[in-house]
Each structure stands twice: as structure tokens, then as C-alpha cells.
Amino acid sequence: MKKLKGVMIGAGYFSHYHADGWNRIAEVDMVAVCDTHKEKAVKFSGIYDLPKVYQDAEKMLDKEEPDFVDIITPPDAHLPLIKLAMDRDIPVICQKPLANTFGEVMEINDLLSKYTTRFMVHENWRFQPWYRQIKILVQSGVIGEKIFQYAFHLRTGDGWGANAYLDRQPYFRTMPRLFMHETGVHFIDTFRYLAGEITDVYAQMRQNNPLIKGEDAVMVLMNFSGGSAALLDANRYNEPSYEDPRYTFGKMLVEGEKGSLHLHPNGQISIKRLGEKAYFHDFQPSRLGFAGDSVKSCQQHFIDRLSSGNPFETELSDYLKSLQAVEAVYQSHLESKRIYLNLVSL
């Protein structure tokens, strides 16, 4: 079997999850990493057995001629790096946030419209195994054909005090739009994966830690075209009462006409049908990698669809709907009113 030759741009905190995932995908051979900080790149290459190190992305793409490139840099670098790859007809998988503003994302969208080269947003949240299982269970009708509501409760406890976020992602502290732009978009996309298209949102935000620049707590109510609703109750300031908050990032409740599903912080799923005792679904999520090995699963999806030619789940044309919903959340907070989405225009 001929393996696909891949390269990475970026050797920061989350890049480690990417490299670990690539190293466990049989169809892939990762050959190089590029980072403007040479010492970081050299150390990174040693950990993940990457043969070559570069500081110049253009030089790496020209010399290695890879089958794909994985971009895991800060968002302000995405547009020029995507263009470098597109000019060379190299498929791209790119981390989010795609850009700092929705306008800049539309610049990326305009750029991609000029090429036929494949592009996928690395939105790994919907690939967390419990959400794949929940969708299967909902579609099976175990809690009824009609779903009333999806609700997610998140508390990570990494955003309080003078040292908030410094150990992993210190740039969080200076982001003018923090929770929804960086974290909340995951849940918007996952709710869309589970429930369909969002018709309207109503949101309130708070800044609990005065030492950071952006919002760190949100309450968002969403309605969907299929008739269900969703509630996101989230903050990164307060700590949860359970261990390992970064495994599932919280708890989910799905309520339907015949009962409910519960996602527990340990990744287990319980089912409570009306009038019956609750029981645990036979499901054992992975403890490898990030959040149930969702990064690897996302990357495997990229490779599978790249090889088959079938569309990615997170094509930019689809992901724009999630980003439009995020913009609506910010608008709702600023204007203190429900915002209706015009998804037809995308």
C-alpha cells in the first residue's frame, strides 16, 4: 500500500495531538515539520520521529512535494499558508479558528473558490466518539422520534486566577473574543451535527476573570429547523466536581418524547426511557489522544475522504454555517435579542 506523504506546519501545544494521531494512521507517512522557532521544531521532530525540520513553509512544500499539509498555526497565519499549498495543488487540513474575524474567513473562502484542491477544517469535536454514538442512538429512536432538547454543561476550571491559561494556551488571555470564538464554535458545530441547522440564537456572555480580555462564560439558546432546541451553559472559570474535565469537557442531556440520553464526564452514555430504569449503553470510548481520540478520528476521516474523493464532513462551505451561528451569538449578546440566521445565503 502506497502511503500518503504528509507535512505539518506548527509545533505548538495542540500540534502534539495531531502528530500522535498521524503516527497511528496506517495510510500516512509524516516526513517533516515546519515552525518559525527552530528549537521547538527540532524537539518536536525528535518526539514524533519526523525526519526533517524546516523554518520556511514555502521551502518545505517545494522540497518535500507532499500529498497533503496539516496547518496547526495561529489563525493569522492561515490565509497565506493555505495559499502556498493551493498554489502547489496540495490538499490542506487546517485547524480552527480559521481566522480572527468572519471577514477574514470569507477571504479564505474566496481564495478556495479559485482552486479545485481539497480543503478540510480540522473540527475534531464532532468526531468525539460519544457524539457519534449519541447520533446513532437518537436515529435508532431509543428515546423517540421527536427530540425536544440537547443541553450541554461545561466547566473546565482552567480560566481562574492570575495564571489562567498560561500552562497550555497563554494567547487565550489576550483574545478579544475568547469562549465562543475559540471553544464555543466546537459546540455549535456539534449541535449542528446532531440536530441539523440552527434557525435562531439568543445569548448572554460574561467575563468572570477580569485579568483576561475576552468572554469566558456563555449561556446560548438555539433552535433548529427540525423543531428541537439546544442550550449551551458554559464557563472556563469555575471548576467541575469531577476529575479530568478535558476528557468530555462536561455533561450532555438529550431529551425526547420517550426518554433521555445522558453523556457522563467519563464518556459513558446512559439511557432513561420514560417509566423504566436507567441503564448504561454498551460503549467504551478510547482514552488515547485527545477527547476520546477525536483528533485521530478527524484526521482518519480526512485521509479516507481524500482517497475516496467524497466530501469532507467539515468542508468550508458547510463550516461557514457554524461560523455564521457564532457571529449571531455575539450579535445577540450585544443587542440583547434573538438573532435569526439566514443560512440560505451561504
C-alpha positions as CSV (number, residue, x, y, z in Angstrom):
1,M,0.0,0.0,0.0
2,K,1.4,3.4,-1.0
3,K,1.2,5.8,1.9
4,L,0.2,9.4,1.6
5,K,3.2,11.7,2.3
6,G,2.3,14.5,4.8
7,V,3.9,17.5,6.4
8,M,2.9,19.7,9.4
9,I,3.2,23.4,9.9
10,G,3.2,24.4,13.5
11,A,4.8,22.7,16.5
12,G,2.8,24.2,19.4
13,Y,0.7,22.7,22.2
14,F,-2.1,21.2,20.1
15,S,0.2,20.0,17.3
16,H,1.3,17.2,19.6
17,Y,-2.2,15.7,19.4
18,H,-2.0,16.0,15.6
19,A,1.4,14.3,15.4
20,D,0.4,11.5,17.7
21,G,-2.7,10.9,15.6
22,W,-0.8,10.9,12.3
23,N,1.7,8.4,13.6
24,R,-1.1,5.9,14.3
25,I,-2.8,6.2,10.9
26,A,-1.5,3.3,8.7
27,E,-2.1,5.1,5.3
28,V,0.1,8.1,6.3
29,D,3.8,8.8,6.4
30,M,4.6,12.2,8.0
31,V,8.0,13.4,6.8
32,A,8.5,16.9,8.1
33,V,7.5,19.7,10.4
34,C,7.9,23.4,10.0
35,D,7.9,26.1,12.7
36,T,9.5,29.5,12.8
37,H,11.1,28.6,16.1
38,K,13.8,26.1,15.1
39,E,14.5,24.7,18.6
40,K,10.8,24.0,19.1
41,A,10.6,22.2,15.7
42,V,13.7,20.2,16.4
43,K,12.4,19.0,19.8
44,F,9.0,18.2,18.2
45,S,10.6,16.2,15.4
46,G,12.5,14.1,17.9
47,I,9.4,13.2,19.9
48,Y,7.4,12.1,16.8
49,D,10.2,10.7,14.6
50,L,9.8,13.3,11.9
51,P,12.8,13.1,9.6
52,K,13.1,16.7,8.5
53,V,12.7,20.2,10.1
54,Y,12.1,23.5,8.4
55,Q,11.6,27.1,9.4
56,D,10.3,28.2,6.0
57,A,6.9,26.7,4.9
58,E,7.3,27.5,1.2
59,K,10.7,25.8,1.1
60,M,9.3,22.7,2.8
61,L,6.4,22.4,0.4
62,D,8.6,22.9,-2.6
63,K,11.3,20.4,-1.5
64,E,9.0,17.7,0.0
65,E,6.1,17.9,-2.5
66,P,3.7,16.3,0.0
67,D,0.4,14.7,-0.7
68,F,-1.2,16.9,2.0
69,V,-0.3,19.5,4.6
70,D,-1.6,19.9,8.1
71,I,-1.7,23.5,9.3
72,I,-1.7,24.0,13.1
73,T,-0.6,27.6,13.5
74,P,-2.2,30.7,15.0
75,P,-5.2,31.9,12.8
76,D,-3.5,35.0,11.4
77,A,-1.0,32.7,9.5
78,H,-3.7,30.5,7.9
79,L,-4.6,32.5,4.8
80,P,-1.0,32.9,3.4
81,L,-0.2,29.2,4.3
82,I,-3.4,28.0,2.6
83,K,-2.5,30.0,-0.5
84,L,1.0,28.5,-0.6
85,A,-0.5,25.0,-0.6
86,M,-3.3,25.8,-3.0
87,D,-0.8,27.3,-5.5
88,R,1.0,23.9,-5.4
89,D,-2.2,21.8,-5.6
90,I,-1.5,20.4,-2.2
91,P,-4.6,19.3,-0.2
92,V,-5.0,21.0,3.2
93,I,-6.4,20.2,6.6
94,C,-6.4,23.3,8.8
95,Q,-7.0,23.9,12.5
96,K,-9.6,26.4,13.7
97,P,-10.2,29.2,14.4
98,L,-9.7,29.7,10.7
99,A,-9.1,33.4,11.1
100,N,-9.5,36.2,13.7
101,T,-12.7,37.6,12.1
102,F,-15.6,36.3,10.0
103,G,-14.4,38.7,7.2
104,E,-11.0,37.0,7.1
105,V,-12.7,33.6,6.9
106,M,-14.6,34.9,3.9
107,E,-11.2,35.9,2.3
108,I,-10.2,32.2,2.8
109,N,-13.5,31.1,1.2
110,D,-12.9,33.4,-1.8
111,L,-9.4,32.1,-2.2
112,L,-10.5,28.5,-2.1
113,S,-13.2,29.2,-4.8
114,K,-10.4,29.7,-7.2
115,Y,-8.9,26.2,-6.7
116,T,-10.1,22.6,-7.1
117,T,-7.6,21.4,-4.4
118,R,-9.2,19.7,-1.4
119,F,-9.6,21.6,1.9
120,M,-11.0,20.5,5.2
121,V,-11.4,22.3,8.5
122,H,-9.9,20.3,11.4
123,E,-13.0,20.4,13.5
124,N,-12.5,17.4,15.7
125,W,-15.2,17.9,18.3
126,R,-18.0,16.2,16.3
127,F,-15.6,13.2,16.0
128,Q,-15.6,12.6,19.7
129,P,-16.9,9.1,20.0
130,W,-19.7,9.8,22.4
131,Y,-21.3,12.2,19.9
132,R,-21.1,9.6,17.1
133,Q,-22.8,7.1,19.5
134,I,-25.4,9.7,20.6
135,K,-26.3,10.4,17.0
136,I,-26.7,6.6,16.3
137,L,-28.9,6.2,19.4
138,V,-31.1,9.2,18.5
139,Q,-31.5,7.9,15.0
140,S,-32.5,4.5,16.3
141,G,-35.5,6.0,18.1
142,V,-34.5,4.7,21.5
143,I,-35.8,7.9,23.1
144,G,-38.5,8.6,20.5
145,E,-38.7,10.1,17.1
146,K,-39.2,13.6,18.4
147,I,-36.2,15.1,20.2
148,F,-37.1,18.1,22.5
149,Q,-33.7,19.4,23.6
150,Y,-30.0,19.0,23.7
151,A,-28.3,20.6,26.7
152,F,-24.5,20.8,27.5
153,H,-23.0,21.9,30.8
154,L,-19.3,22.8,30.6
155,R,-16.9,23.8,33.4
156,T,-13.2,23.4,32.8
157,G,-11.7,25.3,35.7
158,D,-8.6,26.4,33.7
159,G,-9.6,30.1,33.5
160,W,-9.5,31.4,37.1
161,G,-6.7,33.3,38.9
162,A,-3.6,35.2,37.8
163,N,-2.2,32.3,35.9
164,A,-5.3,31.4,33.8
165,Y,-4.4,29.6,30.6
166,L,-0.6,30.1,31.0
167,D,0.2,26.4,31.2
168,R,-1.3,25.5,27.8
169,Q,-2.6,28.3,25.6
170,P,-1.5,31.7,27.0
171,Y,-2.7,33.6,24.0
172,F,-6.3,33.0,25.3
173,R,-5.6,35.8,27.8
174,T,-5.4,38.5,25.1
175,M,-8.1,37.3,22.7
176,P,-10.8,39.9,22.5
177,R,-13.4,37.2,21.6
178,L,-12.5,34.1,23.6
179,F,-15.0,31.5,24.5
180,M,-17.4,31.4,21.6
181,H,-14.7,32.1,19.0
182,E,-12.2,29.5,20.3
183,T,-14.3,26.9,22.2
184,G,-17.9,27.6,21.7
185,V,-17.6,27.1,17.9
186,H,-17.0,23.4,18.7
187,F,-20.3,23.0,20.3
188,I,-22.2,25.0,17.6
189,D,-20.8,22.6,15.0
190,T,-21.5,19.5,17.2
191,F,-25.1,20.7,17.8
192,R,-25.5,21.1,14.0
193,Y,-24.1,17.6,13.5
194,L,-26.6,16.2,16.0
195,A,-29.7,18.3,15.4
196,G,-29.5,19.9,12.0
197,E,-29.4,23.6,11.0
198,I,-29.8,26.4,13.5
199,T,-32.6,28.8,12.8
200,D,-32.0,31.3,15.6
201,V,-30.0,32.0,18.8
202,Y,-30.3,34.0,22.0
203,A,-27.2,34.5,24.0
204,Q,-25.7,36.2,27.1
205,M,-22.0,36.4,27.9
206,R,-19.8,37.2,30.9
207,Q,-16.2,37.9,31.7
208,N,-15.6,36.2,35.1
209,N,-11.8,36.7,35.2
210,P,-11.0,40.4,35.0
211,L,-7.4,39.6,34.0
212,I,-8.3,38.4,30.5
213,K,-9.6,40.4,27.6
214,G,-12.5,38.3,26.2
215,E,-15.6,36.5,27.5
216,D,-15.1,33.3,29.5
217,A,-18.7,32.3,30.2
218,V,-21.8,32.0,28.0
219,M,-25.4,30.9,28.0
220,V,-26.7,30.2,24.5
221,L,-30.2,29.0,23.5
222,M,-30.5,27.7,19.9
223,N,-33.5,26.5,17.9
224,F,-33.2,24.1,15.0
225,S,-35.1,23.7,11.7
226,G,-36.2,20.2,12.8
227,G,-38.0,21.5,15.8
228,S,-35.6,20.7,18.6
229,A,-33.7,23.2,20.8
230,A,-30.3,23.3,22.4
231,L,-28.8,25.0,25.5
232,L,-25.1,25.6,26.0
233,D,-24.3,26.6,29.6
234,A,-20.5,27.0,29.7
235,N,-17.7,28.8,31.5
236,R,-14.0,28.1,31.7
237,Y,-13.6,29.9,35.1
238,N,-15.3,27.5,37.6
239,E,-14.1,24.0,38.3
240,P,-16.3,20.9,38.0
241,S,-16.8,18.4,40.7
242,Y,-15.4,15.5,38.6
243,E,-11.9,14.6,37.5
244,D,-10.4,15.1,34.1
245,P,-12.7,17.9,32.8
246,R,-10.9,18.0,29.5
247,Y,-12.0,14.4,28.5
248,T,-15.6,15.2,27.6
249,F,-15.4,18.9,28.7
250,G,-18.7,18.4,30.5
251,K,-22.1,16.7,30.6
252,M,-24.8,16.4,27.9
253,L,-28.5,15.7,28.3
254,V,-30.7,14.8,25.3
255,E,-34.4,14.6,25.9
256,G,-37.0,13.1,23.6
257,E,-40.7,12.1,23.7
258,K,-39.8,8.6,25.0
259,G,-37.0,9.3,27.4
260,S,-33.5,10.8,27.7
261,L,-29.8,10.1,27.0
262,H,-27.1,11.3,29.4
263,L,-23.4,11.8,28.5
264,H,-21.4,11.5,31.6
265,P,-17.9,13.2,32.2
266,N,-16.2,9.8,31.9
267,G,-17.5,9.3,28.4
268,Q,-20.2,6.8,29.3
269,I,-23.8,7.1,28.0
270,S,-26.8,6.2,30.0
271,I,-30.4,5.8,28.7
272,K,-33.5,6.5,30.7
273,R,-36.7,5.6,28.9
274,L,-39.9,7.0,30.4
275,G,-41.3,4.7,33.1
276,E,-38.2,2.5,33.0
277,K,-35.0,2.2,35.0
278,A,-31.9,3.9,33.6
279,Y,-29.1,1.8,32.2
280,F,-25.7,2.3,30.7
281,H,-25.2,1.8,26.9
282,D,-22.6,-0.8,26.0
283,F,-19.9,1.7,24.9
284,Q,-16.2,2.1,25.9
285,P,-14.6,5.3,24.4
286,S,-10.9,5.5,23.8
287,R,-8.5,7.0,26.3
288,L,-5.9,7.6,23.7
289,G,-5.0,11.1,22.3
290,F,-7.4,14.0,22.8
291,A,-11.0,13.7,24.0
292,G,-11.7,10.1,23.0
293,D,-9.1,10.1,20.3
294,S,-11.2,12.6,18.3
295,V,-8.1,14.2,16.7
296,K,-7.0,10.9,15.1
297,S,-10.6,10.2,14.1
298,C,-10.9,13.6,12.4
299,Q,-7.6,13.0,10.6
300,Q,-8.6,9.5,9.6
301,H,-11.8,11.0,8.1
302,F,-9.6,13.5,6.1
303,I,-7.5,10.7,4.7
304,D,-10.4,8.4,3.9
305,R,-12.3,11.1,2.1
306,L,-9.2,12.5,0.4
307,S,-8.6,9.0,-1.0
308,S,-12.2,8.3,-2.0
309,G,-12.9,11.8,-3.4
310,N,-16.1,12.0,-1.2
311,P,-16.9,15.3,0.5
312,F,-15.5,16.1,4.0
313,E,-18.0,16.5,6.8
314,T,-16.3,19.8,7.6
315,E,-15.9,21.3,4.1
316,L,-15.5,25.1,4.5
317,S,-18.8,25.6,2.6
318,D,-20.6,23.7,5.4
319,Y,-18.4,25.0,8.3
320,L,-19.3,28.6,7.4
321,K,-22.8,27.8,8.8
322,S,-21.2,27.1,12.2
323,L,-19.2,30.3,12.0
324,Q,-22.3,32.3,11.0
325,A,-24.0,31.0,14.1
326,V,-21.1,32.1,16.2
327,E,-21.4,35.6,14.8
328,A,-25.1,35.5,15.6
329,V,-24.2,34.6,19.2
330,Y,-22.0,37.7,19.6
331,Q,-24.7,39.9,17.9
332,S,-27.4,38.5,20.2
333,H,-25.3,39.4,23.3
334,L,-24.5,42.9,22.1
335,E,-28.1,43.6,21.0
336,S,-29.8,41.6,23.8
337,K,-32.2,40.0,21.4
338,R,-32.9,36.8,19.4
339,I,-31.0,36.7,16.2
340,Y,-32.3,34.7,13.2
341,L,-29.9,33.1,10.8
342,N,-30.2,33.3,7.0
343,L,-28.3,30.1,6.1
344,V,-29.6,30.1,2.6
345,S,-27.3,33.0,1.8
346,L,-24.1,30.9,2.4
